[in-house]
Amino acid sequence: MGSAAPGENYLNHEKGLKSWLTTLDHKRIGVMYMITVLVFFAMGGFAAIMLRTELAAPGPGVLGE
């Protein structure tokens, strides 16, 4: 029965973008899910800040006329 090399885990088992995007490992999928959630949360926060900046004063604002 084979065993994994010492120091090898789900984060560094196979390296490369392709191995991450085509994985079926539930731990890697969870990590990718959390990264996606954080990215979209940051994008939503940035959009909210831009909208509040636009509405802060009358007239043309940050986003255009």
Phi, psi and omega in degrees: 000126182278159177225157180289152178295147179299139180085003180260129179220187185294338181281330182235019180301303173234132183262154177119154182294320181299318180293328178287319184283338182252014184285154172246005180287122185296333179288318177294320178297321177297319178296316179296322178298315181294322177297317179297317178300314181295321179296313181291328175296317178294319178296319177295320177296318178296317179297321179295318178296318179296319179295317179294324177294320180296321184271359184292327182222150178290161179091187180299141184238210185288321187274348179135191184274000000 
